[in-house]
Amino acid sequence: MAPPLSHPPGLNFLEEQDARPVNVDAAQYYGGPEFHSRARTYSAVVTHSFQSRPKRTPAFEEDWHLRPRRLSHDEKSTAPRRFLIDVEETIRLVLEQEDTDGDFQISITDAGPKILSLGTATSNGYKSFDIRGTYMLSNLLQELALARDHNRKRIVLDEARLTENPVDRLSRMIKNSFWHSLTRRIDGDGLEIICADPKNRTGRIQPRIYVPHGEPAMADYYRKIASEKPHLNLDVQVLPPNPDDPHFVKSLNSKPGILALAMNEVDDGRGGRTLKGIPFVVPGARFNELYNWDSYFISLGLLVDGQVQMAKGLVEHFIFEIKHYNKILNGNRSYYLARTQPPFLTDMALQIYNQLDRSDLDANRAWLKRAIQAAIKEYHTIWVAEPRMDPKTGLSRFRPDGVGIPPETEATHFTHILEPYAHKHGISVLEFSERYNAGTLKEPGLDAYFLHDRAVRESGHDTTYRLEKRCANLGTVDLQALLYKYEVDIATAIREVFDDELELEEDFPLAPFPPSVESYASAHRERSTARKQHSQEWFDRAEFRKAAIDRYCWNESKSLYFDYDTVQEKQSLYESATAYWALWAGCASEEQGWKLVSESLKKFEVLGGLVSGTEESRGKISLDRPNRQWDYPYAWPPHQIMAWVGLERYGYLEDAQRLAYRFLYMMTTAFVDFNGVVPEKFDAVRLSHLVDAEYGNQGIDFKMVPREGFGWMNAAYQVGLSFLTNHMRRAVAACTSPEVFFGRTMMGEHTAAPPSSVVNDPLGLAMENLALSTSASGALGTPPPSYSFPA
């Protein structure tokens, strides 16, 4: 009888018939016990040293195109195929053979053979199987990187992880990995990560945190952290009572820092109490802080993925910001103190409220009350207060205070603007910048330019020719729609949740209503604590704003909403996708909605979804007039999500589904062809994430495996999937072009035919973009207003 096999202790064998979870999070797949293949010839030395390595082909077999293709009648194993892999050696070989451009990614632009042989686990690595194509090889590289993260030297890898349905894989990675990687906390444990600011170009990188006035316990906490962790070199500063004074904000430009956010009091584990930061999600890439309107769309994705408490934490931070910084900040950095962004707080709070645990309704109501109270303060002191309010028209504007040159931009961003002024004074651009910021040189024309530039940044659409050099004067249709939604949401919440009366606890001035030049000229302001709020006042405000939108922004002859210039007193006829925010907010009539869909949608709909604006409105692009990232042909998640929800709200579900399909098809093909990339934005005409407008693209600079995606693009995917039917989802997973799926006839009904010069195959597009770059260098199924409030 043969002697019994002896194995090293602690080994776990994976039998061929064993069924273990495959398409799960990497922490579960690689973080558990290590498995080995069982074979009659098992040897720890052989398996660990030789047979788990990938096979190289002999030199005479390097004609890869002569390798036999797998055929449909080839013999197939009924058991799941698994591979025995040496992690480091396989990473080395994959990169050496396939990553021909050296970016640590496997994409369709790489010129490698796109084939690699791996030893099968059932044969103990003796037999091999070919891994073919960009998608499988890039997934292999990703899996190897994840295995390395979990300190695995050798793995038994299921083939199913390499061939996983791309829609399922991307959605799973967003839910289980990306959100976690984008999560930050501001406390002793999270400061090192969150204090890093890629936008800081002062040359001084000392971590600094600004604590708001009136939070002494928080200031003491951070001082204690600075003392206990001297390696942080943390500078703790307390802000004055009015931290958004523009001259004070400018004084902080030379010493930028993170702004403290909301914290909870918790047990310290030693019988005492301490503070702990409430976690939040950042956009990603160079945006490593809490952002305003990014967080709204991120929260929608979090809700789809069941992360209600994380979304709720975002609202907690916004309530804190309104209380201490007087507004929801553009971002929680010192240079954003005077600037906000498009307002979404009421819809965000109501969406979350409807998904809270119903076991404690009183606590839920108390939480919503705090959110609505904060929104009312922001509404009165920011959006309908001067200078943002134009009393003559009743339209609100993006018009933040500020002094000097915005410091968060790249060093040369304004050089072309500053050069003529520097030449006028006979000094260098650097010297002019310093003297202009110091106020020793006065240039009213430059003041006006930066007024509009700050307004563009506050609008979130930085930058676009739609808003350039005029944004602060525009009553944009998107802002009016958002504020109409604020007014309706506040009215509805007061009526349905708070028995038609709401007492405001914080004292602040209430803006006059109805707005007029005379009422705003008066110094008298009613105080917020003088009376209770009732729903009818807010419904009246909404009706007033709807009438103003119809009067100033709707263009009957063009069947579209436009921005209104409050200085020139005329519409700005730039065709923008933000016109469809009126459908999201519900301020369009049924007839206006029908015209927006039947007559104007075709102007914005292209192969990859909705472009930000029309090509005609953007105008001619040249070396002297380069493209802007919020213009044609770029597509952004906010415009897609707002349009999907708005179209569904007005009964145009098929149109919403078609647009969602287009955008998710573009995302999925990029994910498949470019190593799992999930970028900030797309060129929706060319179906490419390789864009060179302004800042380029974010979310594309990673090695081997994508770890974050990009905040609102992650959300767009999760939200968009909730619009698709099962048939659509399967077609997206198969990368079926919208032209094929919907048919060219339907395409013709909604969109203009693409120019013959436009290339639509992904490889051709990628190569064309690379060539251009080289040349240049050298679950929301119901509309948000349909809230059901618990009794």
C-alpha positions in Angstrom: 0.0 0.0 0.0 1.3 3.4 -0.9 2.4 5.5 2.1 0.0 8.3 3.1 0.8 11.7 1.7 2.1 14.2 4.2 1.5 17.9 3.7 2.8 21.0 5.4 0.6 21.9 8.4 -2.2 24.5 8.0 -3.0 23.9 4.4 -6.5 24.2 3.0 -7.2 22.2 -0.2 -9.7 23.3 -2.8 -11.4 20.2 -4.3 -12.5 20.4 -7.9 -16.2 20.1 -7.0 -16.0 22.7 -4.2 -18.2 25.7 -4.7 -16.7 28.8 -3.0 -18.0 32.3 -3.5 -16.3 33.7 -6.6 -17.6 37.1 -7.6 -17.3 38.7 -4.2 -15.3 41.5 -2.7 -11.5 41.1 -2.8 -11.3 41.2 1.0 -13.6 38.1 1.2 -12.0 36.3 -1.8 -8.4 36.9 -0.8 -8.6 37.7 2.8 -9.8 34.4 4.1 -7.8 31.2 4.5 -5.3 30.4 1.7 -6.4 27.5 -0.6 -4.2 25.1 -2.5 -4.9 22.7 -5.3 -5.0 19.0 -4.3 -3.1 16.7 -6.7 -1.7 13.2 -6.3 1.7 14.6 -7.0 1.3 17.5 -4.5 4.6 18.8 -3.3 5.0 22.1 -1.4 8.3 22.7 -3.2 7.1 21.9 -6.7 3.8 23.9 -6.4 5.3 26.9 -4.7 8.4 27.2 -6.8 7.6 26.1 -10.3 4.2 25.0 -11.4 2.2 28.1 -10.4 4.2 30.3 -12.8 2.7 31.3 -16.1 3.9 29.7 -19.2 6.1 31.5 -21.7 6.0 30.3 -25.3 9.2 29.2 -27.0 10.7 31.6 -29.4 9.5 29.6 -32.4 5.9 30.1 -31.2 6.0 33.8 -31.1 3.7 34.1 -34.1 0.7 34.5 -31.9 -1.8 34.7 -34.7 -0.9 31.1 -35.6 -2.1 29.8 -32.2 -5.3 27.7 -32.6 -8.5 29.5 -31.6 -10.8 27.9 -29.1 -13.8 26.6 -31.0 -17.4 26.0 -29.9 -17.0 22.2 -30.2 -13.9 22.1 -28.1 -14.1 19.8 -25.0 -15.3 21.8 -22.0 -14.9 20.8 -18.3 -18.1 20.7 -16.3 -16.2 21.9 -13.2 -15.3 25.5 -12.7 -11.8 26.2 -14.1 -9.2 27.5 -11.6 -5.6 28.6 -12.1 -2.6 28.1 -9.9 -0.7 31.4 -10.0 2.5 32.8 -8.6 1.4 36.4 -8.0 4.6 38.4 -8.3 6.0 36.4 -11.3 2.7 36.7 -13.2 2.4 40.4 -12.5 6.0 40.8 -13.9 5.2 38.7 -17.0 1.8 40.4 -17.7 3.3 43.9 -17.5 6.4 42.9 -19.5 4.5 41.2 -22.3 1.2 43.2 -22.4 1.8 46.7 -21.0 3.5 48.1 -24.0 2.9 51.8 -23.2 4.2 51.4 -19.6 1.2 52.8 -17.7 0.7 49.7 -15.5 -2.7 49.1 -17.2 -3.8 46.7 -19.9 -5.9 48.5 -22.5 -6.9 48.2 -26.1 -4.1 50.7 -27.0 -1.4 48.3 -25.8 0.2 46.3 -28.6 0.9 43.1 -26.7 -0.2 39.7 -28.0 -3.3 39.7 -25.7 -2.8 36.1 -24.7 -1.2 34.4 -21.7 -1.1 30.7 -20.6 -1.9 29.9 -17.0 -1.4 26.5 -15.3 -4.7 24.9 -14.2 -5.2 24.1 -10.5 -6.6 20.6 -11.2 -3.4 19.6 -13.0 -1.2 21.2 -10.3 0.0 23.7 -13.0 1.0 20.9 -15.5 -1.7 21.7 -18.0 -2.3 25.3 -19.2 -5.2 27.3 -20.5 -5.0 30.5 -22.6 -6.3 33.8 -21.1 -7.2 35.9 -24.1 -8.2 39.5 -24.8 -7.9 42.9 -23.2 -10.8 42.3 -20.7 -9.6 39.0 -19.3 -6.0 40.1 -19.1 -6.8 43.4 -17.5 -9.0 41.6 -15.0 -6.1 39.2 -14.3 -3.8 42.1 -13.6 -6.4 43.6 -11.3 -6.9 40.3 -9.4 -3.1 39.9 -9.0 -2.8 43.4 -7.6 -5.7 42.7 -5.1 -4.1 39.4 -4.1 -0.8 41.3 -3.5 -2.8 43.8 -1.3 -3.7 40.8 0.9 -0.1 39.5 1.0 -0.8 36.5 -1.1 2.2 35.1 -2.8 0.4 32.3 -4.6 -3.3 31.9 -5.3 -5.9 29.6 -6.8 -7.8 31.9 -9.0 -11.3 31.2 -10.4 -11.6 31.8 -14.2 -15.1 33.2 -13.4 -13.4 36.3 -11.9 -11.7 37.0 -15.2 -14.8 36.5 -17.3 -17.3 38.1 -14.9 -20.1 40.0 -16.5 -18.7 43.6 -16.8 -21.8 45.3 -15.6 -21.9 43.0 -12.5 -18.2 43.5 -11.9 -18.3 47.3 -12.1 -21.4 47.6 -10.0 -19.9 45.2 -7.4 -16.6 47.1 -7.3 -18.4 50.4 -6.8 -20.6 49.0 -4.0 -18.0 47.0 -2.2 -14.7 48.7 -2.9 -14.9 52.2 -4.5 -17.2 53.8 -1.9 -14.9 52.5 0.9 -11.8 53.8 -0.8 -13.3 57.2 -1.2 -14.4 57.4 2.5 -12.6 59.9 4.7 -12.9 61.0 8.3 -11.6 64.1 10.0 -10.3 63.1 13.4 -7.1 61.7 14.9 -7.3 58.6 12.8 -8.1 60.2 9.5 -6.2 63.5 9.5 -3.1 62.2 7.6 -5.2 61.2 4.6 -7.6 64.1 4.5 -5.1 66.9 5.1 -3.3 66.0 1.8 -4.3 68.7 -0.7 -3.1 68.2 -4.3 -4.3 71.7 -5.1 -2.0 73.3 -2.5 0.8 75.1 -4.5 2.1 77.3 -1.8 5.2 75.1 -1.3 4.3 74.7 2.4 2.6 71.4 3.1 2.2 71.6 6.9 -1.1 69.9 7.8 -3.5 72.5 9.2 -7.0 72.3 10.4 -9.3 75.3 11.0 -11.9 74.8 13.8 -15.0 77.0 13.7 -15.7 79.6 16.4 -18.0 78.2 19.1 -16.6 74.7 19.2 -14.1 74.8 22.1 -14.4 71.0 22.7 -13.4 70.3 19.1 -10.5 72.7 19.2 -9.2 71.0 22.4 -9.6 67.6 20.8 -7.4 68.6 17.8 -4.8 70.2 20.1 -4.6 67.0 22.0 -4.2 65.1 18.7 -1.4 67.4 17.7 0.3 66.8 21.1 -0.1 63.0 21.0 1.0 62.7 17.4 3.9 65.2 16.9 4.9 63.5 13.7 1.8 65.0 12.1 3.2 68.5 12.7 -0.5 69.6 12.9 -1.3 73.3 13.1 -4.7 73.9 14.9 -6.3 77.3 14.2 -9.7 78.6 15.5 -11.7 80.7 13.0 -13.3 84.1 13.9 -17.1 84.4 14.3 -17.5 85.5 10.6 -15.1 83.3 8.8 -16.4 84.0 5.3 -15.4 87.7 5.2 -13.6 87.8 1.8 -10.6 89.8 3.0 -10.1 87.3 5.8 -10.5 84.4 3.4 -7.8 85.9 1.2 -5.5 86.2 4.2 -5.6 82.4 4.5 -4.3 81.8 1.0 -0.7 81.6 2.2 -1.6 79.1 4.9 -4.4 76.8 3.5 -5.9 74.1 5.5 -8.8 71.7 6.0 -12.0 73.0 7.6 -13.3 70.9 10.5 -16.6 69.0 10.0 -19.2 67.4 12.2 -18.2 64.9 14.9 -19.9 62.6 17.3 -19.2 62.1 21.0 -18.3 58.5 21.7 -16.8 56.3 24.4 -13.0 56.4 24.4 -12.7 52.8 25.7 -11.2 54.0 29.0 -14.4 55.1 30.7 -14.3 58.6 29.3 -15.7 60.4 26.2 -14.0 61.6 23.1 -14.9 62.9 19.6 -15.0 60.9 16.4 -15.4 62.3 12.9 -18.5 61.3 10.9 -17.3 59.5 7.8 -18.0 61.1 4.4 -17.2 60.3 0.7 -14.9 62.5 -1.4 -15.1 62.8 -5.2 -11.6 61.3 -5.6 -8.4 62.1 -7.5 -7.3 65.7 -6.8 -10.5 66.4 -4.9 -9.7 65.0 -1.5 -12.3 66.9 0.6 -16.1 67.1 1.1 -17.8 68.8 -1.9 -21.2 70.2 -2.1 -23.1 69.1 -5.2 -20.8 66.1 -5.8 -22.1 64.8 -2.4 -25.7 65.0 -3.6 -25.1 62.7 -6.5 -22.8 60.5 -4.4 -25.6 60.2 -1.9 -27.9 58.9 -4.6 -25.4 56.1 -5.4 -25.0 55.4 -1.7 -28.7 55.0 -1.3 -29.0 52.6 -4.2 -26.2 50.5 -2.6 -28.0 50.5 0.8 -25.5 52.8 2.6 -28.1 55.0 4.2 -26.0 56.0 7.2 -23.1 57.1 5.1 -25.5 59.3 3.1 -27.1 60.6 6.3 -23.6 61.6 7.5 -23.2 63.8 4.4 -26.3 65.8 5.5 -24.9 66.0 9.0 -21.8 67.8 7.6 -23.9 70.1 5.6 -26.0 71.1 8.6 -22.7 71.7 10.5 -21.3 73.9 7.6 -24.4 76.0 7.4 -24.3 76.6 11.2 -20.6 77.5 11.4 -19.5 78.6 7.9 -22.9 80.2 7.0 -23.3 78.1 3.8 -22.7 74.6 2.4 -19.2 75.1 1.2 -17.9 74.5 -2.3 -15.5 72.2 -0.4 -14.2 72.1 3.1 -10.9 73.9 2.5 -10.0 77.4 3.7 -10.0 78.9 0.2 -13.6 77.9 -0.3 -15.0 79.7 2.8 -16.7 82.4 0.7 -18.1 80.1 -2.0 -20.9 77.6 -2.1 -22.3 75.4 -5.0 -25.6 74.4 -6.5 -28.1 73.7 -3.6 -29.5 70.1 -3.3 -29.9 69.8 0.5 -33.7 69.5 0.7 -34.0 66.7 -1.9 -31.0 65.0 -0.4 -32.5 65.0 3.1 -35.9 63.9 2.0 -34.5 61.0 -0.1 -32.6 59.8 3.0 -35.5 60.4 5.3 -37.6 58.1 3.3 -35.1 55.3 3.7 -34.4 55.7 7.4 -35.3 52.8 9.8 -39.0 53.3 10.6 -38.6 51.9 14.2 -37.9 55.4 15.6 -40.1 57.9 13.8 -39.6 60.6 16.4 -35.8 60.5 15.9 -36.3 60.5 12.1 -38.5 63.6 12.3 -36.0 65.4 14.6 -33.2 64.7 12.1 -35.3 66.0 9.2 -36.2 69.0 11.2 -32.6 69.9 11.7 -31.9 69.5 7.9 -34.9 71.6 6.9 -34.1 74.3 9.4 -30.5 74.5 8.0 -31.9 74.6 4.4 -34.2 77.5 5.4 -31.2 79.4 6.8 -29.1 78.8 3.7 -32.0 79.8 1.5 -32.6 83.2 3.3 -29.0 84.2 4.0 -27.4 83.0 0.7 -29.7 82.3 -2.2 -32.4 85.1 -1.8 -30.0 87.6 -0.1 -28.0 90.1 -2.0 -25.7 90.0 -3.9 -27.0 86.7 -5.2 -30.6 87.8 -5.4 -31.6 90.2 -8.2 -34.5 92.1 -6.6 -35.8 93.4 -9.9 -36.5 90.0 -11.5 -36.6 87.8 -8.4 -34.0 85.5 -10.0 -31.1 84.2 -7.9 -27.6 84.1 -9.2 -24.2 82.5 -8.5 -22.4 85.6 -7.2 -19.9 84.9 -4.4 -17.8 87.4 -2.6 -14.1 87.2 -3.0 -10.9 89.2 -3.3 -7.9 88.5 -5.6 -7.0 85.5 -7.7 -8.5 82.1 -6.8 -5.6 80.2 -5.2 -6.8 76.6 -5.8 -6.2 76.7 -9.6 -3.0 75.5 -11.3 -0.2 78.0 -11.2 -0.4 79.0 -14.9 -4.2 78.8 -15.2 -4.7 82.6 -15.4 -1.4 83.6 -17.0 -3.1 84.5 -20.3 -5.5 86.8 -18.5 -2.8 88.4 -16.3 -0.2 89.0 -19.0 -1.8 92.1 -20.6 -2.1 93.8 -17.2 1.5 92.9 -16.2 2.7 94.3 -19.5 0.7 97.4 -18.9 2.5 98.0 -15.6 5.9 96.9 -17.0 6.3 94.0 -14.5 6.4 90.3 -14.5 3.2 88.2 -14.2 4.4 86.9 -10.8 5.0 90.4 -9.5 1.7 91.7 -10.8 -0.1 88.8 -9.2 1.5 89.5 -5.8 0.7 93.2 -6.0 -2.8 92.7 -7.3 -3.6 90.2 -4.5 -2.1 92.6 -2.0 -4.4 95.4 -3.2 -1.6 97.8 -4.1 -2.5 97.6 -7.8 -6.2 98.3 -8.7 -7.7 96.9 -11.9 -11.5 97.1 -12.1 -11.6 95.1 -15.3 -9.7 92.3 -13.6 -12.0 92.5 -10.6 -15.0 92.0 -12.9 -13.3 89.0 -14.5 -12.6 87.3 -11.2 -16.1 88.1 -10.0 -17.5 86.0 -12.9 -14.7 83.4 -12.6 -15.6 82.8 -8.9 -19.3 82.6 -9.9 -18.5 80.0 -12.6 -16.8 77.9 -9.9 -19.7 78.4 -7.5 -22.0 77.1 -10.3 -20.1 73.9 -10.4 -19.7 74.3 -14.2 -16.1 75.4 -14.2 -15.6 76.1 -17.0 -17.8 76.7 -20.0 -18.3 79.4 -22.6 -21.9 79.5 -21.5 -20.9 81.3 -18.3 -17.6 82.9 -19.1 -17.2 86.6 -18.2 -20.9 86.9 -17.3 -21.8 84.2 -14.8 -22.4 86.5 -11.9 -25.0 88.4 -13.9 -27.0 85.3 -15.0 -30.1 84.0 -13.4 -29.3 80.5 -14.6 -32.1 78.1 -15.3 -30.5 75.4 -13.2 -30.3 77.5 -10.1 -33.9 78.6 -10.4 -35.0 75.0 -10.8 -33.0 74.0 -7.7 -34.5 76.8 -5.6 -38.0 76.0 -6.8 -37.4 72.5 -5.6 -36.1 73.9 -2.3 -39.3 75.9 -1.9 -41.6 72.9 -2.7 -39.6 70.5 -0.6 -39.7 72.8 2.5 -43.4 73.5 2.0 -44.2 69.8 1.7 -42.1 68.8 4.7 -43.7 71.5 6.9 -47.2 70.4 5.8 -46.7 66.6 5.9 -44.2 66.0 8.6 -44.4 69.0 11.0 -48.2 69.5 11.1 -47.9 72.7 9.0 -45.7 74.7 11.4 -42.0 74.8 12.0 -40.2 76.9 14.6 -36.7 78.1 13.6 -34.2 77.9 16.5 -31.3 79.9 15.0 -31.7 83.7 14.6 -31.0 85.1 11.2 -32.7 87.7 8.9 -35.5 86.6 6.6 -35.4 87.9 3.0 -38.4 90.1 1.9 -41.2 88.5 -0.1 -42.3 89.1 -2.7 -38.9 90.5 -3.8 -38.7 94.0 -5.2 -36.1 96.7 -5.5 -37.9 98.7 -2.8 -38.2 95.9 -0.3 -34.6 95.0 -0.7 -33.5 98.6 -0.3 -35.1 98.8 3.1 -32.8 98.0 6.0 -35.6 96.3 8.0 -35.5 92.5 8.0 -37.9 90.2 9.9 -36.0 87.8 12.2 -36.3 84.1 11.8 -37.3 83.5 15.4 -40.1 86.1 15.3 -42.7 83.6 14.0 -43.3 80.0 12.9 -42.9 78.8 9.3 -46.0 77.6 7.5 -46.3 75.6 4.2 -48.4 78.2 2.4 -45.6 80.8 2.4 -43.2 78.3 0.8 -45.8 77.2 -1.8 -46.3 80.9 -2.6 -42.5 81.4 -3.0 -42.4 78.4 -5.4 -45.3 79.8 -7.5 -43.6 83.2 -7.6 -40.3 81.6 -8.8 -42.1 79.4 -11.4 -43.7 82.5 -12.8 -40.3 84.2 -12.9 -38.8 81.2 -14.7 -41.5 81.2 -17.3 -41.2 85.0 -17.8 -37.4 85.3 -18.0 -36.0 81.8 -18.9 -38.6 80.0 -21.1 -38.3 80.6 -24.8 -41.4 79.5 -26.5 -40.1 79.8 -30.1 -37.0 77.7 -29.3 -38.8 75.2 -27.0 -36.1 75.5 -24.4 -35.2 77.2 -21.1 -32.2 79.7 -21.2 -30.2 81.7 -18.6 -31.3 85.3 -18.1 -28.8 88.1 -18.0 -30.0 90.5 -15.2 -27.7 93.3 -16.3 -28.3 93.2 -20.1 -31.9 92.2 -19.4 -32.2 89.6 -22.0 -31.8 85.8 -22.4 -28.4 84.3 -23.0 -29.1 82.0 -25.9 -26.6 79.3 -25.0 -28.4 75.9 -25.3 -27.5 74.0 -22.1 -28.6 70.5 -20.9 -29.4 72.2 -17.6 -32.7 73.2 -19.2 -33.9 69.7 -18.3 -33.4 70.4 -14.6 -36.8 72.0 -14.8 -38.3 68.6 -15.4 -36.4 67.2 -12.3 -37.7 70.1 -10.2 -41.2 69.9 -11.6 -41.5 73.6 -12.5 -42.2 72.9 -16.2 -45.8 72.6 -17.4 -46.9 69.5 -19.3 -46.7 71.4 -22.6 -43.2 72.7 -21.8 -42.1 69.2 -20.9 -43.5 67.9 -24.2 -41.6 70.5 -26.2 -38.4 69.9 -24.3 -38.6 66.3 -25.2 -40.1 66.3 -28.7 -38.3 69.4 -30.1 -35.1 70.0 -28.1 -33.8 66.7 -26.8 -32.3 65.8 -30.2 -30.0 68.8 -29.9 -28.2 67.3 -26.9 -28.6 63.5 -27.4 -25.5 61.9 -28.9 -24.2 58.3 -29.0 -23.0 58.4 -25.4 -25.9 60.3 -23.7 -26.5 64.0 -23.2 -23.7 66.5 -24.0 -23.5 69.6 -21.7 -24.4 72.0 -24.5 -24.8 72.1 -28.2 -21.9 72.5 -30.7 -23.5 75.5 -32.2 -23.7 77.3 -28.8 -20.1 76.5 -28.0 -18.8 78.0 -31.1 -15.7 77.4 -33.1 -12.7 76.0 -31.2 -9.1 77.1 -32.1 -5.7 77.5 -30.5 -6.8 80.9 -29.3 -10.2 79.6 -28.1 -9.7 76.1 -26.6 -12.4 73.8 -25.5 -14.0 74.0 -22.1 -14.7 70.9 -20.1 -18.4 71.7 -19.5 -19.1 72.4 -23.2 -19.8 70.1 -26.2 -18.8 67.3 -26.6 -18.4 66.4 -23.0 -20.9 64.5 -20.9 -21.1 64.7 -17.1 -23.0 62.5 -14.5 -25.1 65.4 -13.0 -26.7 66.3 -16.4 -27.5 62.6 -17.1 -29.0 61.8 -13.7 -31.1 65.0 -13.6 -32.4 64.3 -17.1 -33.2 60.6 -16.4 -35.2 61.5 -13.2 -36.9 64.5 -14.8 -37.9 62.6 -17.9 -39.4 59.8 -15.9 -41.2 62.2 -13.7 -43.0 63.7 -16.7 -43.9 60.2 -18.1 -41.1 59.9 -20.7 -39.6 56.7 -19.2 -38.5 55.3 -22.6 -36.5 58.4 -23.3 -34.9 58.2 -19.8 -34.1 54.6 -20.4 -32.6 55.3 -23.8 -30.3 58.1 -22.4 -29.3 55.9 -19.4 -28.4 53.0 -21.8 -26.2 55.3 -23.9 -24.3 56.6 -20.9 -23.9 53.2 -19.2 -22.8 51.7 -22.5 -20.1 54.4 -22.8 -19.0 53.7 -19.2 -19.0 49.9 -19.6 -17.0 49.9 -22.8 -14.4 52.1 -21.2 -14.3 49.8 -18.2 -13.8 46.8 -20.5 -11.3 48.3 -22.8 -9.2 50.4 -20.4 -8.4 48.3 -17.4 -11.5 49.1 -15.4 -11.3 52.9 -15.7 -14.2 55.0 -14.2 -13.4 58.7 -15.0 -14.8 62.1 -14.0 -16.3 62.8 -17.4 -16.5 61.6 -21.1 -16.4 62.9 -24.6 -19.8 61.5 -25.4 -19.5 62.0 -29.2 -16.3 60.0 -29.5 -17.1 57.7 -26.6 -13.7 58.4 -25.0 -12.4 59.2 -21.5 -9.2 60.5 -23.1 -10.0 64.2 -23.0 -7.5 67.1 -23.0 -9.8 70.0 -22.2 -8.5 72.2 -19.3 -7.6 69.8 -16.4 -7.7 66.7 -18.5 -9.6 63.9 -16.8 -9.7 62.7 -13.2 -10.0 59.1 -12.0 -7.8 57.6 -14.8 -4.4 57.7 -13.0 -4.0 54.4 -11.2 -1.7 51.4 -11.4 -3.0 47.9 -12.2 -6.3 48.1 -10.4 -8.9 51.0 -10.1 -9.5 51.6 -6.5 -11.9 54.6 -6.3 -13.5 55.2 -9.7 -14.8 58.8 -9.4 -17.6 59.8 -7.0 -20.5 61.0 -9.1 -19.6 58.7 -12.0 -19.8 55.7 -9.6 -23.2 57.0 -8.6 -24.4 57.5 -12.2 -23.7 53.8 -12.9 -25.6 52.6 -9.9 -28.5 55.0 -10.5 -28.5 54.3 -14.2 -28.8 50.6 -13.8 -32.0 51.1 -11.9 -33.5 52.6 -15.1 -32.6 49.7 -17.3 -34.7 46.7 -18.0 -33.1 43.2 -17.7 -32.8 43.1 -21.5 -31.0 46.4 -21.6 -28.7 45.4 -18.8 -27.7 42.2 -20.7 -27.1 44.3 -23.8 -24.9 46.8 -22.0 -22.9 43.9 -20.5 -22.4 42.6 -24.1 -21.2 46.1 -25.1 -24.0 46.4 -27.7 -23.8 49.8 -29.3 -26.9 52.0 -28.9 -27.0 52.2 -32.7 -27.5 48.5 -32.8 -29.7 48.1 -29.8 -32.2 50.9 -30.6 -31.7 50.7 -34.4 -30.5 53.5 -36.6 -34.1 54.5 -37.4 -34.7 55.4 -33.8 -31.3 57.1 -33.6 -32.3 59.3 -36.5 -35.5 60.3 -34.7 -33.7 61.7 -31.8 -30.2 62.6 -32.8 -28.4 64.1 -35.8 -26.3 61.6 -37.7 -22.6 61.8 -36.5 -20.2 63.3 -38.9 -18.5 60.8 -41.2 -15.2 61.8 -39.8 -16.1 60.7 -36.3 -14.6 57.3 -35.5 -16.9 55.1 -33.2 -14.8 52.0 -32.6 -13.1 52.2 -29.2 -9.6 51.3 -30.5 -9.8 53.8 -33.3 -11.0 56.5 -30.9 -8.3 55.7 -28.4 -5.5 55.8 -31.0 -6.9 59.0 -32.4 -6.9 60.7 -29.0 -3.4 59.5 -28.3 -2.2 60.9 -31.6 -3.9 64.2 -30.9 -2.4 64.3 -27.4 1.1 63.6 -28.7 0.7 66.2 -31.4 -0.4 68.8 -28.9 2.4 68.1 -26.5 5.0 68.3 -28.8 -32.3 52.4 -7.5 -34.0 55.5 -8.4 -37.2 54.2 -10.0 -39.4 57.0 -8.7 -39.0 60.8 -9.2 -37.7 62.6 -6.1 -40.8 64.8 -5.5 -43.1 61.8 -5.0 -42.3 61.5 -1.3 -44.3 59.2 1.0 -44.0 60.4 4.6 -44.6 58.1 7.5 -47.5 59.0 9.7 
